[in-house]
């Protein structure tokens, strides 16, 4: 999506997800903010044609692809912000740790450092049995209601899509264990590198997040080295905050935060007046 301004925003969806997870936010940023928006498909990470992905790659490969997309935007735009949902937010944080002040702003939606939400069942922890055996190449975890959505209308739409096609607007109906294993390694790397992040950061997280509790937002806020951190807790949504009841607030908070960074940049560029007596 091409905007009219000089800034751009790179949006990163979640693991085995689709760009549709972030389309509402992207349209708002493009139309209301004038930003150029790019929501890339990432090989070995995004859902393409097959309902259950079979070509998962390592998280370092995901990050390399994200960095390429970031550099392409920086060739055309002076200010490039990065925003991500769930594991997309973790990739954004790793990019920020690597690229420092090159990020105009960093926006994190439902970023997990640990899977500790209320819908992470005890059975889900059996995934560890497959992490260190060949089973991880064959096993997958089924997505289950509420699919990260408090809005029952959208939840039913997603459930119907998954039943008919094996995939939906939010992504695949099953998450191969190999990819989940890679996200655990990515989260570990993010926890280790939080202190390297210096970009202005907006953290948005649902109080009732079913995949990652709001403790994750607090851990992130405390671990960053950013001079400006804004944390917003949302009361009326679950994990996929970019599609749920509070998606408009997510969009408006993002617009305001990125615009605030632009204003600060412009103020720094203005020449200081020197009083002569």
C-alpha positions as a Markdown table, in Angstrom:
| # | Residue | x | y | z |
|---|---|---|---|---|
| 1 | Unk | 0.0 | 0.0 | 0.0 |
| 2 | Unk | 1.5 | 3.3 | -1.1 |
| 3 | Unk | 0.9 | 6.4 | 1.1 |
| 4 | Unk | 1.6 | 10.1 | 0.3 |
| 5 | Unk | 4.1 | 10.8 | 3.0 |
| 6 | Unk | 7.9 | 10.1 | 3.3 |
| 7 | Unk | 7.6 | 7.5 | 6.0 |
| 8 | Unk | 7.0 | 3.7 | 5.7 |
| 9 | Unk | 5.9 | 1.0 | 8.1 |
| 10 | Unk | 7.0 | -2.7 | 7.8 |
| 11 | Unk | 4.2 | -4.9 | 9.3 |
| 12 | Unk | 5.0 | -8.5 | 10.3 |
| 13 | Unk | 2.3 | -11.0 | 10.9 |
| 14 | Unk | 2.4 | -14.0 | 13.2 |
| 15 | Unk | 3.8 | -17.5 | 12.6 |
| 16 | Unk | 1.9 | -19.5 | 10.0 |
| 17 | Unk | -0.3 | -16.4 | 9.6 |
| 18 | Unk | -1.2 | -14.2 | 6.6 |
| 19 | Unk | -1.0 | -10.5 | 5.8 |
| 20 | Unk | -4.7 | -10.3 | 6.5 |
| 21 | Unk | -3.9 | -10.3 | 10.2 |
| 22 | Unk | -2.6 | -6.7 | 9.7 |
| 23 | Unk | -4.6 | -5.4 | 6.8 |
| 24 | Unk | -6.9 | -3.3 | 9.0 |
| 25 | Unk | -3.9 | -1.6 | 10.7 |
| 26 | Unk | -2.1 | -1.2 | 7.4 |
| 27 | Unk | -5.1 | 0.5 | 5.7 |
| 28 | Unk | -5.4 | 2.9 | 8.6 |
| 29 | Unk | -1.7 | 3.8 | 8.5 |
| 30 | Unk | -1.8 | 4.3 | 4.8 |
| 31 | Unk | -5.0 | 6.3 | 4.5 |
| 32 | Unk | -4.9 | 8.3 | 7.7 |
| 33 | Unk | -1.2 | 8.6 | 8.1 |
| 34 | Unk | 0.0 | 8.6 | 4.5 |
| 35 | Unk | 2.6 | 5.9 | 5.2 |
| 36 | Unk | 3.8 | 3.4 | 2.7 |
| 37 | Unk | 2.9 | 0.0 | 4.1 |
| 38 | Unk | 4.5 | -3.4 | 3.4 |
| 39 | Unk | 3.3 | -6.7 | 4.9 |
| 40 | Unk | 5.6 | -9.3 | 3.4 |
| 41 | Unk | 5.1 | -13.0 | 3.0 |
| 42 | Unk | 8.1 | -14.7 | 4.6 |
| 43 | Unk | 9.3 | -18.1 | 3.2 |
| 44 | Unk | 9.3 | -20.8 | 5.8 |
| 45 | Unk | 7.1 | -18.7 | 8.1 |
| 46 | Unk | 4.0 | -17.4 | 6.3 |
| 47 | Unk | 1.1 | -19.5 | 5.0 |
| 48 | Unk | 1.0 | -19.7 | 1.2 |
| 49 | Unk | -1.1 | -22.2 | -0.8 |
| 50 | Unk | -1.0 | -25.2 | 1.4 |
| 51 | Unk | -3.2 | -25.3 | 4.6 |
| 52 | Unk | -0.4 | -26.8 | 6.8 |
| 53 | Unk | 3.0 | -25.5 | 5.9 |
| 54 | Unk | 5.7 | -28.1 | 5.2 |
| 55 | Unk | 8.7 | -25.9 | 4.4 |
| 56 | Unk | 9.4 | -24.3 | 7.8 |
| 57 | Unk | 12.9 | -22.8 | 8.1 |
| 58 | Unk | 14.9 | -21.6 | 11.1 |
| 59 | Unk | 14.1 | -18.3 | 12.8 |
| 60 | Unk | 17.4 | -16.8 | 11.7 |
| 61 | Unk | 16.2 | -17.2 | 8.1 |
| 62 | Unk | 13.0 | -15.5 | 8.9 |
| 63 | Unk | 14.9 | -12.6 | 10.4 |
| 64 | Unk | 17.2 | -12.3 | 7.4 |
| 65 | Unk | 14.2 | -12.0 | 5.1 |
| 66 | Unk | 12.7 | -9.3 | 7.4 |
| 67 | Unk | 16.0 | -7.4 | 7.4 |
| 68 | Unk | 16.1 | -7.4 | 3.6 |
| 69 | Unk | 12.6 | -6.0 | 3.5 |
| 70 | Unk | 13.6 | -3.3 | 6.0 |
| 71 | Unk | 16.6 | -2.2 | 3.9 |
| 72 | Unk | 14.5 | -2.1 | 0.7 |
| 73 | Unk | 12.1 | 0.4 | 2.5 |
| 74 | Unk | 15.0 | 2.4 | 3.8 |
| 75 | Unk | 16.3 | 3.0 | 0.3 |
| 76 | Unk | 13.0 | 4.8 | -0.5 |
| 77 | Unk | 12.1 | 6.4 | 2.8 |
| 78 | Unk | 13.8 | 8.4 | 5.5 |
| 79 | Unk | 11.7 | 7.1 | 8.3 |
| 80 | Unk | 10.9 | 3.4 | 8.5 |
| 81 | Unk | 9.0 | 2.0 | 11.5 |
| 82 | Unk | 8.5 | -1.7 | 12.2 |
| 83 | Unk | 5.4 | -3.3 | 13.8 |
| 84 | Unk | 4.6 | -6.9 | 14.4 |
| 85 | Unk | 2.0 | -9.2 | 15.8 |
| 86 | Unk | 2.9 | -12.1 | 18.1 |
| 87 | Unk | 6.0 | -13.8 | 16.7 |
| 88 | Unk | 6.1 | -11.0 | 14.1 |
| 89 | Unk | 6.7 | -8.7 | 17.1 |
| 90 | Unk | 9.5 | -10.9 | 18.3 |
| 91 | Unk | 11.1 | -10.7 | 14.8 |
| 92 | Unk | 10.7 | -6.9 | 15.0 |
| 93 | Unk | 12.5 | -6.8 | 18.4 |
| 94 | Unk | 15.4 | -8.9 | 17.1 |
| 95 | Unk | 15.6 | -6.5 | 14.1 |
| 96 | Unk | 15.6 | -3.5 | 16.5 |
| 97 | Unk | 18.3 | -5.1 | 18.6 |
| 98 | Unk | 20.4 | -5.6 | 15.4 |
| 99 | Unk | 19.8 | -2.2 | 13.8 |
| 100 | Unk | 19.5 | 0.2 | 16.7 |
| 101 | Unk | 18.4 | 3.8 | 15.9 |
| 102 | Unk | 17.8 | 3.0 | 12.3 |
| 103 | Unk | 14.2 | 2.1 | 13.3 |
| 104 | Unk | 12.0 | 5.2 | 13.4 |
| 105 | Unk | 9.6 | 3.5 | 15.8 |
| 106 | Unk | 8.9 | 0.0 | 17.1 |
| 107 | Unk | 5.3 | -1.2 | 17.7 |
| 108 | Unk | 4.7 | -4.5 | 19.4 |
| 109 | Unk | 1.3 | -6.2 | 19.3 |
| 110 | Unk | 0.8 | -9.2 | 21.7 |
| 111 | Unk | 4.5 | -9.9 | 21.8 |
| 112 | Unk | 5.4 | -13.2 | 23.6 |
| 113 | Unk | 8.5 | -13.9 | 25.6 |
| 114 | Unk | 6.8 | -17.0 | 26.9 |
| 115 | Unk | 3.6 | -18.9 | 26.0 |
| 116 | Unk | 1.8 | -18.5 | 29.3 |
| 117 | Unk | -1.8 | -17.4 | 28.3 |
| 118 | Unk | -5.0 | -18.8 | 29.8 |
| 119 | Unk | -5.7 | -21.0 | 26.7 |
| 120 | Unk | -2.2 | -22.7 | 26.7 |
| 121 | Unk | -3.4 | -26.1 | 28.1 |
| 122 | Unk | -1.3 | -28.6 | 29.9 |
| 123 | Unk | -1.5 | -30.9 | 26.8 |
| 124 | Unk | 0.3 | -28.1 | 24.8 |
| 125 | Unk | 3.3 | -28.5 | 27.0 |
| 126 | Unk | 3.7 | -32.0 | 25.6 |
| 127 | Unk | 5.3 | -30.3 | 22.7 |
| 128 | Unk | 8.6 | -30.5 | 24.6 |
| 129 | Unk | 8.5 | -34.2 | 24.1 |
| 130 | Unk | 8.8 | -33.6 | 20.4 |
| 131 | Unk | 11.3 | -30.8 | 20.4 |
| 132 | Unk | 14.4 | -32.9 | 20.8 |
| 133 | Unk | 13.3 | -35.9 | 18.7 |
| 134 | Unk | 12.6 | -36.4 | 15.0 |
| 135 | Unk | 8.9 | -36.2 | 16.0 |
| 136 | Unk | 9.0 | -32.4 | 15.6 |
| 137 | Unk | 9.2 | -32.9 | 11.8 |
| 138 | Unk | 5.9 | -34.7 | 11.7 |
| 139 | Unk | 3.8 | -33.4 | 14.6 |
| 140 | Unk | 1.6 | -30.3 | 14.6 |
| 141 | Unk | -0.5 | -28.4 | 17.1 |
| 142 | Unk | -4.1 | -27.7 | 16.2 |
| 143 | Unk | -5.5 | -24.2 | 16.5 |
| 144 | Unk | -8.3 | -24.1 | 19.0 |
| 145 | Unk | -11.2 | -21.8 | 19.9 |
| 146 | Unk | -11.2 | -18.9 | 20.6 |
| 147 | Unk | -8.4 | -18.5 | 18.0 |
| 148 | Unk | -7.1 | -15.4 | 19.7 |
| 149 | Unk | -10.4 | -13.6 | 19.1 |
| 150 | Unk | -13.0 | -12.3 | 21.6 |
| 151 | Unk | -15.3 | -11.1 | 18.8 |
| 152 | Unk | -17.6 | -14.1 | 18.3 |
| 153 | Unk | -18.6 | -13.0 | 14.8 |
| 154 | Unk | -15.1 | -13.0 | 13.5 |
| 155 | Unk | -14.3 | -16.1 | 15.5 |
| 156 | Unk | -17.1 | -18.1 | 13.8 |
| 157 | Unk | -15.9 | -16.8 | 10.4 |
| 158 | Unk | -12.4 | -18.0 | 11.1 |
| 159 | Unk | -13.7 | -21.4 | 12.4 |
| 160 | Unk | -15.8 | -21.9 | 9.3 |
| 161 | Unk | -12.8 | -21.1 | 7.0 |
| 162 | Unk | -10.5 | -23.5 | 8.9 |
| 163 | Unk | -13.1 | -26.3 | 8.7 |
| 164 | Unk | -13.6 | -25.9 | 4.9 |
| 165 | Unk | -10.1 | -25.0 | 3.8 |
| 166 | Unk | -7.7 | -25.9 | 6.6 |
| 167 | Unk | -6.7 | -22.2 | 6.7 |
| 168 | Unk | -8.2 | -18.8 | 7.4 |
| 169 | Unk | -7.6 | -15.1 | 7.5 |
| 170 | Unk | -5.6 | -15.6 | 10.7 |
| 171 | Unk | -3.5 | -18.5 | 9.2 |
| 172 | Unk | -3.2 | -22.2 | 9.3 |
| 173 | Unk | -5.5 | -24.5 | 11.3 |
| 174 | Unk | -2.4 | -26.4 | 12.5 |
| 175 | Unk | 1.1 | -25.3 | 13.6 |
| 176 | Unk | 3.9 | -27.7 | 12.8 |
| 177 | Unk | 6.0 | -28.4 | 15.8 |
| 178 | Unk | 9.1 | -27.5 | 14.0 |
| 179 | Unk | 8.0 | -23.9 | 13.7 |
| 180 | Unk | 6.8 | -23.8 | 17.3 |
| 181 | Unk | 10.3 | -25.0 | 18.3 |
| 182 | Unk | 11.9 | -22.2 | 16.3 |
| 183 | Unk | 9.7 | -19.6 | 18.0 |
| 184 | Unk | 10.9 | -20.9 | 21.4 |
| 185 | Unk | 14.5 | -20.3 | 20.3 |
| 186 | Unk | 13.6 | -16.9 | 18.9 |
| 187 | Unk | 11.9 | -15.9 | 22.2 |
| 188 | Unk | 15.0 | -17.0 | 24.1 |
| 189 | Unk | 17.2 | -14.8 | 21.8 |
| 190 | Unk | 14.8 | -11.8 | 22.3 |
| 191 | Unk | 15.0 | -12.2 | 26.1 |
| 192 | Unk | 18.8 | -12.1 | 25.8 |
| 193 | Unk | 18.8 | -9.1 | 23.6 |
| 194 | Unk | 16.1 | -6.8 | 25.0 |
| 195 | Unk | 18.7 | -4.4 | 26.5 |
| 196 | Unk | 20.1 | -3.8 | 23.0 |
| 197 | Unk | 16.8 | -2.2 | 21.8 |
| 198 | Unk | 17.0 | 1.6 | 21.7 |
| 199 | Unk | 14.2 | 2.5 | 19.3 |
| 200 | Unk | 11.1 | 4.3 | 20.7 |
| 201 | Unk | 8.7 | 1.5 | 21.5 |
| 202 | Unk | 5.0 | 1.1 | 21.7 |
| 203 | Unk | 3.8 | -2.1 | 23.5 |
| 204 | Unk | 0.2 | -3.1 | 23.2 |
| 205 | Unk | -1.2 | -6.2 | 24.9 |
| 206 | Unk | -4.6 | -7.6 | 25.8 |
| 207 | Unk | -5.3 | -8.2 | 29.5 |
| 208 | Unk | -7.1 | -11.4 | 28.5 |
| 209 | Unk | -4.5 | -12.6 | 26.0 |
| 210 | Unk | -5.1 | -16.3 | 25.6 |
| 211 | Unk | -1.6 | -17.1 | 24.3 |
| 212 | Unk | 0.8 | -14.8 | 26.2 |
| 213 | Unk | -0.2 | -13.2 | 29.5 |
| 214 | Unk | 0.2 | -9.4 | 30.0 |
| 215 | Unk | 3.2 | -10.2 | 32.1 |
| 216 | Unk | 5.1 | -10.4 | 28.8 |
| 217 | Unk | 4.4 | -6.7 | 28.1 |
| 218 | Unk | 5.8 | -5.8 | 31.5 |
| 219 | Unk | 8.9 | -7.9 | 31.0 |
| 220 | Unk | 9.5 | -6.2 | 27.7 |
| 221 | Unk | 9.0 | -2.7 | 29.0 |
| 222 | Unk | 11.4 | -3.3 | 31.9 |
| 223 | Unk | 14.1 | -4.9 | 29.7 |
| 224 | Unk | 14.3 | -2.3 | 26.9 |
| 225 | Unk | 17.0 | 0.4 | 26.7 |
| 226 | Unk | 14.7 | 2.7 | 24.8 |
| 227 | Unk | 14.3 | 6.3 | 26.0 |
| 228 | Unk | 10.6 | 6.3 | 25.2 |
| 229 | Unk | 8.4 | 3.3 | 26.0 |
| 230 | Unk | 4.6 | 3.4 | 25.9 |
| 231 | Unk | 2.7 | 0.4 | 27.3 |
| 232 | Unk | -1.0 | 0.1 | 26.6 |
| 233 | Unk | -3.2 | -2.7 | 28.0 |
| 234 | Unk | -6.4 | -3.5 | 26.2 |
| 235 | Unk | -9.5 | -4.7 | 28.1 |
| 236 | Unk | -11.8 | -6.0 | 25.4 |
| 237 | Unk | -9.9 | -8.4 | 23.1 |
| 238 | Unk | -7.8 | -11.5 | 23.1 |
| 239 | Unk | -4.4 | -12.3 | 21.4 |
| 240 | Unk | -5.0 | -11.0 | 17.9 |
| 241 | Unk | -5.6 | -7.4 | 18.8 |
| 242 | Unk | -5.2 | -6.2 | 15.2 |
| 243 | Unk | -8.5 | -8.0 | 14.2 |
| 244 | Unk | -10.5 | -8.0 | 17.4 |
| 245 | Unk | -12.8 | -5.5 | 19.2 |
| 246 | Unk | -10.1 | -3.0 | 19.9 |
| 247 | Unk | -8.4 | -3.0 | 16.5 |
| 248 | Unk | -9.4 | 0.7 | 16.0 |
| 249 | Unk | -7.6 | 1.7 | 19.2 |
| 250 | Unk | -4.6 | -0.3 | 18.1 |
| 251 | Unk | -4.5 | 1.6 | 14.8 |
| 252 | Unk | -5.0 | 5.0 | 16.5 |
| 253 | Unk | -2.3 | 4.4 | 19.1 |
| 254 | Unk | 0.1 | 3.3 | 16.4 |
| 255 | Unk | -0.6 | 6.4 | 14.3 |
| 256 | Unk | -0.2 | 8.7 | 17.2 |
| 257 | Unk | 3.0 | 7.1 | 18.4 |
| 258 | Unk | 4.7 | 7.1 | 15.0 |
| 259 | Unk | 3.6 | 10.7 | 14.4 |
| 260 | Unk | 5.1 | 11.7 | 17.8 |
| 261 | Unk | 8.4 | 10.3 | 16.8 |
| 262 | Unk | 8.3 | 12.3 | 13.5 |
| 263 | Unk | 7.5 | 15.5 | 15.4 |
| 264 | Unk | 10.5 | 14.9 | 17.7 |
| 265 | Unk | 12.7 | 14.4 | 14.7 |
| 266 | Unk | 11.6 | 17.6 | 13.1 |
| 267 | Unk | 12.2 | 19.5 | 16.3 |
| 268 | Unk | 15.8 | 18.3 | 16.5 |
| 269 | Unk | 16.4 | 19.5 | 12.9 |
| 270 | Unk | 15.2 | 23.1 | 13.6 |
| 271 | Unk | 18.1 | 25.5 | 14.2 |
| 272 | Unk | 18.3 | 26.8 | 17.8 |
| 273 | Unk | 17.8 | 30.5 | 18.2 |
| 274 | Unk | 20.7 | 32.3 | 19.9 |
| 275 | Unk | 19.9 | 35.4 | 21.8 |
| 276 | Unk | 22.3 | 38.3 | 21.2 |
| 277 | Unk | 22.4 | 41.0 | 23.8 |
